[in-house]
Amino acid sequence: MWCMLTNNSMLRRPQYVPISLLIFLFAIPILHARESINITVNPDVEINVDVFPATAHPGETKPADLLFIWQPHEKGLQSIDTQLAERLAAMGIEVWLQDLLQAYFLSNTASNMSKLNGDGFNRLITEAHKTNKTIVVGGSGRGIVPVLRGIRDWQLANNEQSKFSGAILLSPKFYTQTPEPGTQPELLPIVKATNSKLFILQPDKSPYFWQLKLSLNALQQSGSDVFLKPMRGIRDRFYFRPDAFNKELNASDDLANNLFDAIILLASMQDANRQAVKKLSETKTIAQKQKERTLEKYLGNPKPQALNLPKLNGEQLDLKSLKGNVVVVNFWATWCPPCVHEMPSMQRLNNHFDKKPFTLLGVNMAESNEEVSAFLTNKVNINFSIVMDYDGQALKDWGVFAFPTSYVIDKQGKIRYALFGSVEWDNPDIVSKIEQLIAE
């Protein structure tokens, strides 16, 4: 079972947490008191945990018996992680904060996060269980990988699970890597071996938002109950992005509220002991992205998906009408820095092939006419065609998992090249490949 929660959804709160708390959230003083404990995983690994003790709410005699274990993003422990822990502690929830990559002497990369088995997080849950508090865990980005592995290992070793209430996953990355255009995405094996209550907080300005169905189905098939709350108008890593815009700054300020609500929801639901999924396929590593991107031969079905979308002026543009031209189809968004970076070179490429059978077509992802018009007026100077994928359906149909993603279609209407990521479109290699297609 999975359930989508809107921003207006009301979460049931247990008796010991006053509903009025959220109204006065910003009046609660932030306490900086913390403790530190060391948890031994094996003779070579010791996890240093910052413990943020809970404080009682006004009118309450003691804090709620809740404990939240938070695993940061693969980019490493950020100052905002500490601030979140402090705020949740001030709201009555004890928080354990640690950096597993640091504990294992690994640098902050997605591939290193995939190297972590469940031992470390399993030990954290085991030690937290000794407090006799209700436990909720959480992770961000690739940080969910050791979290889910640790939950499964702990379930395998413990029949008594009444004090464990599930996990919060913020911008989870469920795939081994961003798939090359035309190839099938590959879920991490642990996704298909997870049986827990899960609360997913997913920004919608992310290609992963539009491709959630595969991962949600896999989680459901393994027995998990999933609650999904879309976070509207923000990007992944919004809470520590150096280029965060105002809406993301506001969402960052509100993240403690979202985590609090998710913790309360998971902790308030009665749950029988869950059977861990015993079969787990061979662990797959998370591949590092290529340092340099370029047009590669397309590996999927060369027949493109339908693409019939309106321009800003309302005029429909059908990809089929462009047969006889070499067409570059570029999926982009105004909030995507790599997309913005490559647009000047795309315009230069468009100029280079002026008067030739060549069309450059930008497909905007799920933004409004006003947003795109303002961007085209104030940020870039381009004259190639832009069409509007208002509901993200084209993005899903074309299997886009990263922004930007581009496809090069020959004059017969077949996809010949593709890539994800930003490139300089007027570099000699790309120009030469397109010239060869035009000459065919």
C-alpha positions, 0 to 999 in steps of 0.5 A, spaced: 500 500 500 502 506 498 498 513 499 500 520 497 499 526 502 498 533 499 501 539 503 494 540 506 494 532 509 492 532 516 497 527 520 494 523 526 498 525 532 498 521 538 495 524 545 502 526 548 503 531 542 499 537 542 496 539 535 498 546 537 505 545 537 506 546 530 503 553 530 508 555 536 514 552 532 518 558 531 517 560 538 520 554 541 528 556 543 533 552 540 537 548 545 544 547 543 545 541 549 548 535 546 551 529 548 556 524 544 556 516 544 561 511 541 558 505 538 562 499 536 561 496 529 567 492 529 574 492 531 576 497 525 569 501 525 566 506 531 561 510 530 561 517 533 553 519 535 551 526 537 545 525 541 540 531 542 536 530 548 529 531 547 526 537 551 518 537 554 513 542 550 510 547 554 504 544 558 508 537 558 511 534 564 516 530 560 518 529 552 515 524 548 518 517 548 520 518 541 527 517 538 529 519 531 536 516 527 538 521 521 543 519 516 545 525 512 546 525 504 552 523 501 555 530 500 556 529 508 554 532 514 551 539 513 550 544 518 543 544 517 543 537 519 545 539 526 540 545 526 534 540 524 536 535 530 536 541 535 529 543 532 526 536 533 529 535 540 526 542 542 519 539 539 520 533 544 524 528 539 530 525 541 535 525 535 541 521 534 546 524 528 552 521 525 556 521 519 557 513 517 562 515 511 566 518 516 566 512 521 568 508 515 573 513 513 570 514 506 569 520 502 563 523 501 561 520 494 554 516 492 559 510 490 562 510 497 555 510 500 553 504 496 559 500 499 556 501 506 553 494 508 547 494 513 552 493 519 553 500 521 545 502 521 543 495 524 548 497 530 545 504 531 538 501 531 540 495 536 543 501 541 537 505 540 532 499 542 535 499 549 532 506 550 525 503 550 523 509 546 519 508 539 524 509 534 524 512 527 530 512 522 531 517 516 536 518 510 537 523 505 539 522 497 544 516 497 544 516 505 537 511 504 542 505 502 545 504 509 539 505 512 534 500 508 540 495 509 540 496 516 533 496 517 533 489 513 539 486 517 536 488 524 529 485 522 533 478 520 536 478 527 530 481 531 523 478 532 521 483 537 520 489 533 514 493 537 519 499 538 521 500 531 516 504 527 519 505 520 523 510 516 523 517 513 526 517 506 528 524 503 529 525 496 531 517 495 535 515 490 533 508 489 537 506 482 544 504 481 545 509 477 542 514 472 541 510 466 543 512 459 538 514 455 534 508 452 536 503 457 532 500 463 533 503 470 536 498 475 533 498 482 538 497 488 537 490 490 535 493 497 529 496 494 526 489 493 528 487 499 525 492 504 519 491 508 517 497 512 513 503 513 516 508 509 514 516 509 517 519 502 518 526 502 520 527 494 521 534 491 517 535 484 523 539 481 526 532 480 526 527 474 526 522 480 519 525 482 516 523 475 519 516 475 517 514 482 512 508 479 517 503 478 520 504 485 514 504 489 511 498 486 517 494 488 517 497 495 509 495 495 511 488 492 516 486 498 511 488 503 512 495 505 507 501 506 509 507 503 506 514 504 508 519 499 508 527 500 510 531 494 514 537 496 512 542 490 516 547 487 523 545 490 529 541 487 533 535 490 538 537 496 534 544 497 536 544 504 543 545 503 544 548 496 548 554 495 544 556 489 537 555 493 532 560 491 526 563 496 521 557 495 527 552 497 529 557 503 522 557 505 522 549 504 528 548 508 526 552 514 519 548 514 523 541 513 523 540 521 516 540 521 515 535 515 520 531 519 516 532 525 509 530 522 512 524 518 515 521 525 509 522 529 505 519 523 509 513 523 510 512 530 502 513 531 501 507 527 500 500 530 504 495 526 505 487 527 512 485 527 515 484 519 518 479 516 524 481 513 525 479 506 530 474 506 532 473 499 537 479 497 540 479 490 548 480 489 549 487 491 550 492 486 555 498 486 553 505 484 557 507 478 560 514 478 558 519 473 562 520 467 567 526 468 565 528 460 559 527 457 558 527 449 553 524 444 553 516 444 550 511 440 543 510 442 542 504 445 534 503 446 528 502 441 530 507 435 523 509 434 521 515 438 515 516 443 510 521 441 511 528 442 505 533 440 506 539 445 504 546 445 509 552 444 508 558 448 503 561 443 499 555 444 501 552 437 501 545 437 508 542 434 508 535 432 515 531 432 512 527 426 512 534 422 519 534 422 521 528 419 526 530 413 530 534 418 535 532 423 532 534 430 535 535 437 530 534 442 532 537 449 529 536 455 530 542 460 527 546 466 529 553 468 531 551 475 536 546 472 543 550 472 546 545 467 540 546 462 541 553 463 549 553 462 548 549 455 543 553 452 548 558 449 552 553 445 545 550 443 543 556 440 550 557 437 549 550 434 542 552 431 546 558 428 551 553 425 546 549 421 541 555 419 538 554 412 540 546 413 535 541 414 536 541 422 531 543 428 533 544 435 527 543 440 527 544 447 522 540 451 520 544 458 518 540 464 512 541 467 513 549 468 508 554 467 508 559 461 509 565 465 515 562 468 518 560 462 517 566 458 520 570 464 526 566 463 527 566 456 526 574 456 531 575 462 536 569 462 538 567 455 537 569 448 535 563 444 530 563 438 529 555 437 523 552 439 520 551 446 514 546 447 511 545 454 510 538 457 505 541 462 504 535 466 510 531 465 507 526 461 512 526 455 518 526 460 515 519 463 514 517 456 521 518 454 524 515 460 528 521 462 532 520 469 536 526 469 536 534 466 538 535 461 537 529 457 537 530 449 536 525 443 538 526 436 533 524 431 535 522 424 532 525 417 528 518 417 525 519 424 530 514 428 533 516 434 541 515 433 544 519 439 543 521 446 546 523 452 544 526 459 548 532 462 550 538 460 555 539 454 558 544 449 553 543 443 558 546 438 564 542 439 567 539 433 565 532 435 558 533 436 558 538 430 561 533 425 556 527 428 550 532 426 553 534 419 554 526 417 546 525 419 544 531 415 548 528 409 545 521 409 
